[in-house]
Amino acid sequence: MNLFEVSKEIADRLACIFLRNEQGNRPVYGSTEKFQTDPHWRDYILFYEYFHGDNGAGLGASHQTGWTGLVAKTIQLFGLLDAERFLESGRQALFKQSDV
């Protein structure tokens, strides 16, 4: 793997904590049923201070985004950019309007 692929892999693993899995649950909410199934809560993403190492459940403060707020930026970044485009255009590729 090159450095771009490594960074994408790390970003994907972090994003998986917040995205719905095959069962339709977000690991960040662990076994908290209200956040997993309630239509008024299930799409509000909380960025916790810490995460359980085995299941990804959020722990600690949920009212301060801190470093976990960066997950949203990595989802955006890797959604717009791939290694080839970055190598061709460099940092300018981040600021060009996407074709989407």
Biotite code that builds the C-alpha atoms (Angstrom):
import biotite.structure as struc

atoms = struc.array([
    struc.Atom([0.000, 0.000, 0.000], chain_id="A", res_id=1, res_name="MET", atom_name="CA", element="C"),
    struc.Atom([1.159, 3.501, -0.691], chain_id="A", res_id=2, res_name="ASN", atom_name="CA", element="C"),
    struc.Atom([0.678, 6.350, 1.781], chain_id="A", res_id=3, res_name="LEU", atom_name="CA", element="C"),
    struc.Atom([-2.550, 7.521, 0.117], chain_id="A", res_id=4, res_name="PHE", atom_name="CA", element="C"),
    struc.Atom([-4.034, 4.021, 0.378], chain_id="A", res_id=5, res_name="GLU", atom_name="CA", element="C"),
    struc.Atom([-2.977, 3.727, 4.021], chain_id="A", res_id=6, res_name="VAL", atom_name="CA", element="C"),
    struc.Atom([-4.603, 7.051, 4.878], chain_id="A", res_id=7, res_name="SER", atom_name="CA", element="C"),
    struc.Atom([-7.775, 6.020, 3.026], chain_id="A", res_id=8, res_name="LYS", atom_name="CA", element="C"),
    struc.Atom([-7.876, 2.722, 4.921], chain_id="A", res_id=9, res_name="GLU", atom_name="CA", element="C"),
    struc.Atom([-7.582, 4.519, 8.263], chain_id="A", res_id=10, res_name="ILE", atom_name="CA", element="C"),
    struc.Atom([-10.269, 7.012, 7.233], chain_id="A", res_id=11, res_name="ALA", atom_name="CA", element="C"),
    struc.Atom([-12.579, 4.187, 6.099], chain_id="A", res_id=12, res_name="ASP", atom_name="CA", element="C"),
    struc.Atom([-12.141, 2.359, 9.399], chain_id="A", res_id=13, res_name="ARG", atom_name="CA", element="C"),
    struc.Atom([-12.956, 5.511, 11.352], chain_id="A", res_id=14, res_name="LEU", atom_name="CA", element="C"),
    struc.Atom([-15.978, 6.228, 9.160], chain_id="A", res_id=15, res_name="ALA", atom_name="CA", element="C"),
    struc.Atom([-17.329, 2.705, 9.730], chain_id="A", res_id=16, res_name="CYS", atom_name="CA", element="C"),
    struc.Atom([-17.868, 3.598, 13.378], chain_id="A", res_id=17, res_name="ILE", atom_name="CA", element="C"),
    struc.Atom([-20.480, 6.155, 12.290], chain_id="A", res_id=18, res_name="PHE", atom_name="CA", element="C"),
    struc.Atom([-22.005, 4.481, 9.215], chain_id="A", res_id=19, res_name="LEU", atom_name="CA", element="C"),
    struc.Atom([-24.764, 1.873, 9.306], chain_id="A", res_id=20, res_name="ARG", atom_name="CA", element="C"),
    struc.Atom([-23.557, -1.725, 9.166], chain_id="A", res_id=21, res_name="ASN", atom_name="CA", element="C"),
    struc.Atom([-25.231, -4.739, 7.512], chain_id="A", res_id=22, res_name="GLU", atom_name="CA", element="C"),
    struc.Atom([-27.808, -4.888, 10.320], chain_id="A", res_id=23, res_name="GLN", atom_name="CA", element="C"),
    struc.Atom([-28.655, -1.206, 9.874], chain_id="A", res_id=24, res_name="GLY", atom_name="CA", element="C"),
    struc.Atom([-26.985, -0.175, 13.137], chain_id="A", res_id=25, res_name="ASN", atom_name="CA", element="C"),
    struc.Atom([-24.291, 2.399, 13.737], chain_id="A", res_id=26, res_name="ARG", atom_name="CA", element="C"),
    struc.Atom([-21.480, 0.984, 15.910], chain_id="A", res_id=27, res_name="PRO", atom_name="CA", element="C"),
    struc.Atom([-21.066, 4.383, 17.583], chain_id="A", res_id=28, res_name="VAL", atom_name="CA", element="C"),
    struc.Atom([-24.416, 3.884, 19.340], chain_id="A", res_id=29, res_name="TYR", atom_name="CA", element="C"),
    struc.Atom([-23.579, 0.431, 20.693], chain_id="A", res_id=30, res_name="GLY", atom_name="CA", element="C"),
    struc.Atom([-26.660, -1.129, 22.265], chain_id="A", res_id=31, res_name="SER", atom_name="CA", element="C"),
    struc.Atom([-28.506, 2.156, 22.813], chain_id="A", res_id=32, res_name="THR", atom_name="CA", element="C"),
    struc.Atom([-31.794, 1.199, 21.178], chain_id="A", res_id=33, res_name="GLU", atom_name="CA", element="C"),
    struc.Atom([-33.200, 4.744, 20.993], chain_id="A", res_id=34, res_name="LYS", atom_name="CA", element="C"),
    struc.Atom([-30.346, 5.980, 18.799], chain_id="A", res_id=35, res_name="PHE", atom_name="CA", element="C"),
    struc.Atom([-30.386, 2.828, 16.667], chain_id="A", res_id=36, res_name="GLN", atom_name="CA", element="C"),
    struc.Atom([-34.093, 2.638, 15.826], chain_id="A", res_id=37, res_name="THR", atom_name="CA", element="C"),
    struc.Atom([-36.032, 5.764, 16.824], chain_id="A", res_id=38, res_name="ASP", atom_name="CA", element="C"),
    struc.Atom([-36.766, 7.743, 13.625], chain_id="A", res_id=39, res_name="PRO", atom_name="CA", element="C"),
    struc.Atom([-36.348, 11.000, 15.545], chain_id="A", res_id=40, res_name="HIS", atom_name="CA", element="C"),
    struc.Atom([-32.842, 10.113, 16.747], chain_id="A", res_id=41, res_name="TRP", atom_name="CA", element="C"),
    struc.Atom([-31.243, 7.519, 14.466], chain_id="A", res_id=42, res_name="ARG", atom_name="CA", element="C"),
    struc.Atom([-29.892, 9.991, 11.902], chain_id="A", res_id=43, res_name="ASP", atom_name="CA", element="C"),
    struc.Atom([-28.359, 12.424, 14.387], chain_id="A", res_id=44, res_name="TYR", atom_name="CA", element="C"),
    struc.Atom([-24.694, 11.535, 14.614], chain_id="A", res_id=45, res_name="ILE", atom_name="CA", element="C"),
    struc.Atom([-22.961, 12.100, 17.925], chain_id="A", res_id=46, res_name="LEU", atom_name="CA", element="C"),
    struc.Atom([-19.180, 12.444, 18.001], chain_id="A", res_id=47, res_name="PHE", atom_name="CA", element="C"),
    struc.Atom([-17.964, 10.951, 21.251], chain_id="A", res_id=48, res_name="TYR", atom_name="CA", element="C"),
    struc.Atom([-14.743, 11.606, 23.082], chain_id="A", res_id=49, res_name="GLU", atom_name="CA", element="C"),
    struc.Atom([-13.679, 7.936, 23.191], chain_id="A", res_id=50, res_name="TYR", atom_name="CA", element="C"),
    struc.Atom([-14.724, 4.656, 21.608], chain_id="A", res_id=51, res_name="PHE", atom_name="CA", element="C"),
    struc.Atom([-14.918, 1.078, 22.836], chain_id="A", res_id=52, res_name="HIS", atom_name="CA", element="C"),
    struc.Atom([-12.002, -0.797, 21.280], chain_id="A", res_id=53, res_name="GLY", atom_name="CA", element="C"),
    struc.Atom([-13.964, -3.950, 20.478], chain_id="A", res_id=54, res_name="ASP", atom_name="CA", element="C"),
    struc.Atom([-17.298, -2.689, 19.179], chain_id="A", res_id=55, res_name="ASN", atom_name="CA", element="C"),
    struc.Atom([-16.819, 1.026, 18.410], chain_id="A", res_id=56, res_name="GLY", atom_name="CA", element="C"),
    struc.Atom([-19.509, 2.210, 20.831], chain_id="A", res_id=57, res_name="ALA", atom_name="CA", element="C"),
    struc.Atom([-19.148, 5.854, 21.778], chain_id="A", res_id=58, res_name="GLY", atom_name="CA", element="C"),
    struc.Atom([-17.958, 6.604, 25.301], chain_id="A", res_id=59, res_name="LEU", atom_name="CA", element="C"),
    struc.Atom([-17.404, 9.794, 27.234], chain_id="A", res_id=60, res_name="GLY", atom_name="CA", element="C"),
    struc.Atom([-18.588, 13.243, 26.265], chain_id="A", res_id=61, res_name="ALA", atom_name="CA", element="C"),
    struc.Atom([-20.813, 13.455, 23.193], chain_id="A", res_id=62, res_name="SER", atom_name="CA", element="C"),
    struc.Atom([-21.245, 17.213, 23.199], chain_id="A", res_id=63, res_name="HIS", atom_name="CA", element="C"),
    struc.Atom([-17.705, 18.065, 22.126], chain_id="A", res_id=64, res_name="GLN", atom_name="CA", element="C"),
    struc.Atom([-16.677, 16.986, 18.661], chain_id="A", res_id=65, res_name="THR", atom_name="CA", element="C"),
    struc.Atom([-12.934, 17.376, 19.178], chain_id="A", res_id=66, res_name="GLY", atom_name="CA", element="C"),
    struc.Atom([-10.845, 15.114, 16.979], chain_id="A", res_id=67, res_name="TRP", atom_name="CA", element="C"),
    struc.Atom([-13.799, 12.921, 15.986], chain_id="A", res_id=68, res_name="THR", atom_name="CA", element="C"),
    struc.Atom([-15.249, 15.825, 14.023], chain_id="A", res_id=69, res_name="GLY", atom_name="CA", element="C"),
    struc.Atom([-12.415, 15.164, 11.570], chain_id="A", res_id=70, res_name="LEU", atom_name="CA", element="C"),
    struc.Atom([-14.161, 11.971, 10.490], chain_id="A", res_id=71, res_name="VAL", atom_name="CA", element="C"),
    struc.Atom([-16.723, 14.031, 8.568], chain_id="A", res_id=72, res_name="ALA", atom_name="CA", element="C"),
    struc.Atom([-13.906, 15.818, 6.758], chain_id="A", res_id=73, res_name="LYS", atom_name="CA", element="C"),
    struc.Atom([-12.189, 12.559, 5.789], chain_id="A", res_id=74, res_name="THR", atom_name="CA", element="C"),
    struc.Atom([-15.462, 11.199, 4.397], chain_id="A", res_id=75, res_name="ILE", atom_name="CA", element="C"),
    struc.Atom([-15.786, 14.346, 2.307], chain_id="A", res_id=76, res_name="GLN", atom_name="CA", element="C"),
    struc.Atom([-12.127, 14.324, 1.255], chain_id="A", res_id=77, res_name="LEU", atom_name="CA", element="C"),
    struc.Atom([-11.989, 10.721, 0.086], chain_id="A", res_id=78, res_name="PHE", atom_name="CA", element="C"),
    struc.Atom([-15.417, 11.049, -1.511], chain_id="A", res_id=79, res_name="GLY", atom_name="CA", element="C"),
    struc.Atom([-14.028, 13.735, -3.812], chain_id="A", res_id=80, res_name="LEU", atom_name="CA", element="C"),
    struc.Atom([-10.458, 12.617, -4.316], chain_id="A", res_id=81, res_name="LEU", atom_name="CA", element="C"),
    struc.Atom([-8.583, 9.540, -5.426], chain_id="A", res_id=82, res_name="ASP", atom_name="CA", element="C"),
    struc.Atom([-4.830, 8.930, -5.608], chain_id="A", res_id=83, res_name="ALA", atom_name="CA", element="C"),
    struc.Atom([-4.553, 9.450, -9.368], chain_id="A", res_id=84, res_name="GLU", atom_name="CA", element="C"),
    struc.Atom([-6.417, 12.744, -9.301], chain_id="A", res_id=85, res_name="ARG", atom_name="CA", element="C"),
    struc.Atom([-4.327, 13.956, -6.395], chain_id="A", res_id=86, res_name="PHE", atom_name="CA", element="C"),
    struc.Atom([-1.075, 13.023, -8.138], chain_id="A", res_id=87, res_name="LEU", atom_name="CA", element="C"),
    struc.Atom([-2.173, 14.767, -11.332], chain_id="A", res_id=88, res_name="GLU", atom_name="CA", element="C"),
    struc.Atom([-3.412, 17.973, -9.749], chain_id="A", res_id=89, res_name="SER", atom_name="CA", element="C"),
    struc.Atom([-1.863, 18.061, -6.290], chain_id="A", res_id=90, res_name="GLY", atom_name="CA", element="C"),
    struc.Atom([-3.546, 20.195, -3.680], chain_id="A", res_id=91, res_name="ARG", atom_name="CA", element="C"),
    struc.Atom([-5.492, 22.022, -6.378], chain_id="A", res_id=92, res_name="GLN", atom_name="CA", element="C"),
    struc.Atom([-7.628, 18.877, -6.822], chain_id="A", res_id=93, res_name="ALA", atom_name="CA", element="C"),
    struc.Atom([-9.169, 19.509, -3.417], chain_id="A", res_id=94, res_name="LEU", atom_name="CA", element="C"),
    struc.Atom([-10.519, 22.861, -4.473], chain_id="A", res_id=95, res_name="PHE", atom_name="CA", element="C"),
    struc.Atom([-11.835, 22.047, -7.934], chain_id="A", res_id=96, res_name="LYS", atom_name="CA", element="C"),
    struc.Atom([-15.566, 21.613, -8.187], chain_id="A", res_id=97, res_name="GLN", atom_name="CA", element="C"),
    struc.Atom([-16.517, 17.961, -8.482], chain_id="A", res_id=98, res_name="SER", atom_name="CA", element="C"),
    struc.Atom([-18.406, 16.518, -11.433], chain_id="A", res_id=99, res_name="ASP", atom_name="CA", element="C"),
    struc.Atom([-21.187, 15.305, -9.141], chain_id="A", res_id=100, res_name="VAL", atom_name="CA", element="C"),
])
